Amino acid sequence: MSSAVKWWSRLSAAVTGAVLTLVVPVHAWAASTGVADVAVEAARSRRSRGGIGFFGILGGLCCLVVVGGIVLAIVLISRNRKRR
């Protein structure tokens, strides 16, 4: 295994660990503080608009970037396994 691949795998493992270190406690906090009730009330009281809006487009774009990153990671991992 080349040193670049080892370096890349270590970096991605560190980034994954850091993200999970932040996401898991935030998810637990959000589930236990009644944030869901606030979100439901905000959705009910929201006025309906004609278009999607800026935040809808931004959220969709963010979702596409995340899904694309996951697909890219799967493709790169499967390519490295076939080379062996």
Buried (B, 14 or more C-beta within 10 A) or exposed (E): EEEEEEEEEEEEEEEEEEEEEEEEEEEEEEEEEEEEEEEEEEEEEEEEEEEEEEEEEEEEEEEEEEEEEEEEEEEEEEEEEEEE
